[in-house]
Amino acid sequence: MSHDHDLDHHHGHSHNHGHSHGPANYNRAFAIGVTLNIAFASAEILYGYFANSLALVADAGHNFSDVIGLLLAWGASHLSQRRPSERRTYGLRSSSILAALFNAVILLVAVGAIAWEAVRRFSVPAEVAGTTIIWVALIGILINTATAMLFISGRKNDLNIRGAFLHMAADAAVSAGVVIAGIAILYTGWNWIDPVVSLVIAAVITAGTWGLLRESIDLALHAVPEGIDPVAVSTYLESLPGVTAVHDLHIWGMSTTETALTAHLVKPDHNDDDKLIAQASKELHDHFGIEHTTLQWERDDSTCPSGGACETCD
């Protein structure tokens, strides 16, 4: 089924950067976070080995995976600011989505290793040095809390930054759990508490990672980003003066911080086309956080390019 466009049917394209939630510069925060966590995780795995504590070794493994995640997020944050090229017309913005996805996968692999070793420990219990666990984990609480605070301001607007914040905050909570385990072992002598705490750590990591995994997969598949209601966007576009229908509406994340939209708007008259595009682009940005808007006018609402009813969104 064909669809004719006469010469005055045009595309409107807008980039709203005035109040954009674009990638902020977190180089200093990443550098501090990576340095602190490498130093602490290295010390933690040594003390965990000599104290014979799976809880400490598990937490150290988690901290090393967080270092990898921080490095991935740091690299992606840098790459996402690269200028577009003739071949990569969006630049490397989507690298931040891939980093969030890899980060989630790495964490889940670490969880599997921790849970496997914890289950093995139930059948082969080992003596654990409770005092060492307590002091090392207390240091972990301080370091992880300090690192989490470095990312607290950007956690709402960037999936990568939110991932870094959540991981560090979860680490602080996990370290608090390790302290409790150390105290319990010290006073009761029940060494089975150590693998139990390890399983709790695995559960906490899984809970914190699941949302990151789901959202990063959604963004990789060009789903509508979290926090944007596609029905509300469609309703808004249909309410524009002179617009009788909306079709081919697509909303997707170009990166973990930037959202794009394309749509065909059926508007039989030619009045105020350019003015309406400017208005719609600004309001889509201000009310929905959509930075990159491309709108195409259609004059005939009898058919649409996809062969479906123009009131539907493909």
C-alpha positions as CSV (number, residue, x, y, z in Angstrom):
1,M,0.0,0.0,0.0
2,S,1.5,3.3,-1.0
3,H,1.5,6.6,0.7
4,D,2.1,9.9,-1.1
5,H,3.9,12.8,0.4
6,D,3.6,16.1,-1.4
7,L,6.5,18.5,-1.5
8,D,5.5,20.6,1.5
9,H,5.3,17.6,3.8
10,H,8.4,17.9,5.8
11,H,10.3,16.6,8.8
12,G,10.9,18.6,11.9
13,H,13.9,17.7,13.9
14,S,14.9,19.2,17.2
15,H,17.7,18.7,19.8
16,N,16.9,20.2,23.2
17,H,20.2,20.7,25.1
18,G,19.3,23.7,27.2
19,H,18.0,21.5,30.1
20,S,19.2,18.2,29.0
21,H,20.0,15.3,31.3
22,G,23.1,14.5,29.2
23,P,26.1,12.6,30.6
24,A,27.8,14.6,33.4
25,N,31.5,14.4,34.1
26,Y,32.1,12.0,36.9
27,N,35.8,11.3,36.1
28,R,36.9,12.3,39.6
29,A,34.2,10.2,41.3
30,F,35.0,7.2,39.2
31,A,38.8,7.6,39.8
32,I,38.3,7.8,43.6
33,G,35.8,5.0,43.6
34,V,37.9,2.6,41.6
35,T,41.1,3.4,43.7
36,L,39.3,2.9,47.0
37,N,37.6,-0.3,46.0
38,I,40.7,-1.9,44.4
39,A,42.7,-1.2,47.6
40,F,40.0,-2.4,49.9
41,A,39.1,-5.5,47.9
42,S,42.7,-6.6,47.7
43,A,43.1,-6.2,51.5
44,E,39.8,-7.9,52.1
45,I,40.5,-11.0,50.0
46,L,43.9,-11.5,51.9
47,Y,42.3,-11.1,55.3
48,G,39.4,-13.3,54.2
49,Y,41.9,-16.0,53.1
50,F,43.9,-15.9,56.3
51,A,40.8,-15.7,58.5
52,N,39.2,-18.6,56.6
53,S,36.1,-16.5,56.0
54,L,34.0,-17.1,52.9
55,A,31.9,-14.1,53.8
56,L,34.9,-11.8,53.5
57,V,36.2,-13.5,50.3
58,A,32.7,-13.3,48.8
59,D,32.4,-9.7,49.6
60,A,35.9,-9.1,48.1
61,G,34.8,-10.8,44.9
62,H,31.8,-8.6,44.8
63,N,33.9,-5.5,45.3
64,F,36.2,-6.6,42.5
65,S,33.2,-7.1,40.2
66,D,32.1,-3.6,41.2
67,V,35.5,-2.3,40.2
68,I,35.0,-3.8,36.8
69,G,31.5,-2.3,36.7
70,L,32.9,1.1,37.6
71,L,35.5,0.9,34.9
72,L,32.9,-0.1,32.4
73,A,30.6,2.7,33.4
74,W,33.6,5.1,33.4
75,G,34.7,4.1,29.9
76,A,31.1,4.2,28.6
77,S,30.6,7.7,30.2
78,H,33.6,8.9,28.2
79,L,32.7,7.2,25.0
80,S,29.1,8.5,25.1
81,Q,30.4,12.0,24.7
82,R,32.3,11.2,21.5
83,R,31.0,13.3,18.6
84,P,28.9,11.6,15.8
85,S,30.7,10.4,12.7
86,E,29.6,9.7,9.1
87,R,29.3,6.0,10.0
88,R,28.1,6.3,13.6
89,T,25.6,9.0,13.3
90,Y,24.6,8.8,17.0
91,G,28.2,8.8,18.1
92,L,28.9,6.2,20.8
93,R,26.0,7.1,23.1
94,S,24.7,3.5,23.2
95,S,28.0,2.3,24.8
96,S,26.6,3.4,28.2
97,I,23.7,0.9,27.7
98,L,26.1,-1.9,26.8
99,A,28.2,-1.1,29.9
100,A,25.1,-1.3,32.2
101,L,24.1,-4.6,30.6
102,F,27.7,-6.1,31.0
103,N,27.8,-4.8,34.6
104,A,24.6,-6.6,35.5
105,V,25.8,-9.9,33.9
106,I,29.1,-9.7,35.7
107,L,27.4,-9.3,39.0
108,L,25.1,-12.2,38.4
109,V,28.0,-14.5,37.5
110,A,29.7,-13.4,40.8
111,V,26.5,-14.2,42.7
112,G,26.5,-17.8,41.2
113,A,30.1,-18.4,42.4
114,I,29.4,-17.0,45.9
115,A,26.2,-19.2,46.3
116,W,28.0,-22.3,45.0
117,E,30.8,-22.0,47.5
118,A,28.4,-21.1,50.4
119,V,26.4,-24.3,49.8
120,R,29.7,-26.3,49.7
121,R,30.7,-24.8,53.1
122,F,27.6,-26.2,54.8
123,S,28.8,-29.8,54.2
124,V,32.5,-28.9,54.9
125,P,32.4,-26.3,57.7
126,A,35.5,-24.3,58.5
127,E,36.8,-22.4,61.5
128,V,36.4,-18.6,61.0
129,A,38.2,-15.7,62.7
130,G,35.3,-13.6,63.8
131,T,37.4,-10.6,65.1
132,T,39.2,-10.2,61.7
133,I,35.8,-10.3,59.9
134,I,34.4,-7.5,62.1
135,W,37.3,-5.1,61.6
136,V,37.7,-5.6,57.9
137,A,33.9,-5.3,57.3
138,L,33.8,-2.1,59.4
139,I,36.3,-0.5,57.1
140,G,34.2,-1.8,54.2
141,I,31.2,0.1,55.5
142,L,33.1,3.4,55.5
143,I,34.7,2.9,52.1
144,N,31.5,1.8,50.4
145,T,29.4,4.5,51.9
146,A,32.0,7.2,50.9
147,T,32.0,5.8,47.3
148,A,28.2,5.7,47.1
149,M,28.0,9.3,48.1
150,L,30.2,10.3,45.1
151,F,27.4,9.1,42.8
152,I,24.3,10.1,44.8
153,S,23.6,13.3,42.8
154,G,23.4,11.6,39.4
155,R,21.6,8.4,40.3
156,K,18.2,9.6,39.0
157,N,19.2,10.6,35.5
158,D,21.8,8.0,34.4
159,L,21.4,4.2,34.6
160,N,25.2,3.8,34.7
161,I,25.5,6.3,37.6
162,R,22.5,4.7,39.4
163,G,24.1,1.3,39.0
164,A,27.4,2.5,40.6
165,F,25.4,4.1,43.4
166,L,23.3,1.1,44.1
167,H,26.2,-1.3,44.0
168,M,28.2,0.8,46.5
169,A,25.2,1.3,48.8
170,A,24.5,-2.4,48.6
171,D,28.1,-3.1,49.5
172,A,27.8,-0.9,52.6
173,A,24.8,-2.9,53.7
174,V,26.4,-6.2,52.9
175,S,29.5,-5.2,55.0
176,A,27.2,-4.4,57.8
177,G,25.8,-7.9,57.5
178,V,29.3,-9.3,57.6
179,V,30.0,-7.4,60.9
180,I,26.9,-8.9,62.4
181,A,28.0,-12.4,61.3
182,G,31.5,-11.8,62.8
183,I,30.0,-10.8,66.1
184,A,27.6,-13.8,66.1
185,I,30.5,-16.2,65.3
186,L,32.7,-14.6,68.0
187,Y,30.1,-15.1,70.7
188,T,28.4,-18.4,69.6
189,G,31.2,-20.3,67.8
190,W,28.6,-21.3,65.2
191,N,30.7,-21.3,62.0
192,W,27.7,-22.1,59.8
193,I,26.7,-18.5,60.2
194,D,29.5,-17.6,57.7
195,P,28.0,-19.4,54.7
196,V,24.5,-18.3,55.7
197,V,25.6,-14.7,55.5
198,S,27.3,-15.5,52.2
199,L,23.9,-16.6,50.8
200,V,22.3,-13.5,52.2
201,I,25.0,-11.4,50.4
202,A,24.2,-13.3,47.1
203,A,20.5,-12.6,47.6
204,V,21.1,-8.8,48.2
205,I,23.3,-8.6,45.1
206,T,20.7,-10.4,43.0
207,A,17.9,-8.1,44.2
208,G,20.0,-5.0,43.5
209,T,21.1,-6.2,40.1
210,W,17.8,-7.5,38.7
211,G,16.4,-4.1,38.1
212,L,19.6,-2.9,36.4
213,L,19.6,-6.0,34.2
214,R,16.0,-5.6,33.2
215,E,16.2,-1.9,32.4
216,S,19.5,-2.3,30.5
217,I,18.1,-5.1,28.4
218,D,15.0,-2.9,27.7
219,L,17.2,0.0,26.6
220,A,19.3,-2.3,24.4
221,L,16.1,-3.5,22.7
222,H,15.0,0.1,22.1
223,A,12.1,-0.1,24.6
224,V,10.5,3.0,26.0
225,P,12.8,4.2,28.8
226,E,11.6,3.9,32.4
227,G,9.7,7.0,33.6
228,I,8.2,7.8,30.2
229,D,4.5,6.9,29.6
230,P,4.1,6.3,25.8
231,V,0.3,6.7,26.1
232,A,0.7,10.1,27.7
233,V,3.1,11.1,24.9
234,S,0.7,9.9,22.2
235,T,-2.2,11.7,23.9
236,Y,-0.2,14.9,24.0
237,L,0.8,14.7,20.4
238,E,-2.9,14.1,19.4
239,S,-3.9,17.2,21.3
240,L,-1.7,19.5,19.2
241,P,-3.7,22.1,17.2
242,G,-4.7,20.7,13.8
243,V,-3.4,17.2,14.5
244,T,-6.1,14.5,13.7
245,A,-4.0,11.3,14.3
246,V,-0.6,10.0,15.3
247,H,1.1,6.9,14.0
248,D,4.6,5.4,13.8
249,L,5.4,6.7,17.2
250,H,8.7,5.4,18.5
251,I,10.4,6.3,21.8
252,W,13.8,4.8,22.7
253,G,16.9,5.5,24.7
254,M,19.9,6.7,22.7
255,S,22.0,6.2,25.8
256,T,21.4,5.8,29.5
257,T,20.7,9.6,29.7
258,E,19.2,10.7,26.4
259,T,15.9,9.8,24.9
260,A,14.8,10.1,21.2
261,L,11.3,10.2,19.6
262,T,10.0,9.9,16.0
263,A,6.4,10.2,15.0
264,H,4.1,10.9,12.0
265,L,1.4,13.4,12.7
266,V,-1.6,13.7,10.5
267,K,-2.4,17.4,10.0
268,P,-4.5,18.2,7.0
269,D,-3.8,22.0,7.0
270,H,-0.4,23.7,6.5
271,N,-0.9,26.4,9.2
272,D,1.9,27.0,11.7
273,D,3.8,23.8,10.9
274,D,7.3,25.1,11.9
275,K,5.9,26.9,15.0
276,L,4.1,23.7,16.1
277,I,7.2,21.6,15.7
278,A,9.2,24.0,17.9
279,Q,6.4,24.0,20.5
280,A,6.0,20.2,20.6
281,S,9.8,19.6,20.8
282,K,10.1,22.0,23.8
283,E,7.2,20.5,25.6
284,L,8.2,16.9,24.9
285,H,11.6,17.8,26.5
286,D,10.2,19.8,29.4
287,H,7.4,17.3,30.4
288,F,8.8,13.9,29.3
289,G,12.6,14.4,29.2
290,I,12.9,13.7,25.5
291,E,15.9,15.5,24.0
292,H,15.9,14.4,20.3
293,T,12.5,14.8,18.6
294,T,11.8,14.1,14.9
295,L,8.2,14.8,13.7
296,Q,6.9,14.2,10.2
297,W,3.7,15.8,8.9
298,E,1.1,13.8,6.9
299,R,-1.7,15.5,5.1
300,D,-3.8,12.4,4.2
301,D,-5.2,10.3,7.0
302,S,-6.7,7.6,4.8
303,T,-3.6,5.4,4.9
304,C,-0.3,5.2,6.6
305,P,3.1,3.8,5.5
306,S,2.8,0.7,7.7
307,G,-0.5,-0.2,6.2
308,G,-2.3,0.0,9.4
309,A,-4.8,2.5,10.9
310,C,-3.2,5.9,11.6
311,E,-4.5,6.0,15.1
312,T,-2.2,3.1,16.1
313,C,1.5,3.3,17.1
314,D,3.8,0.8,15.5
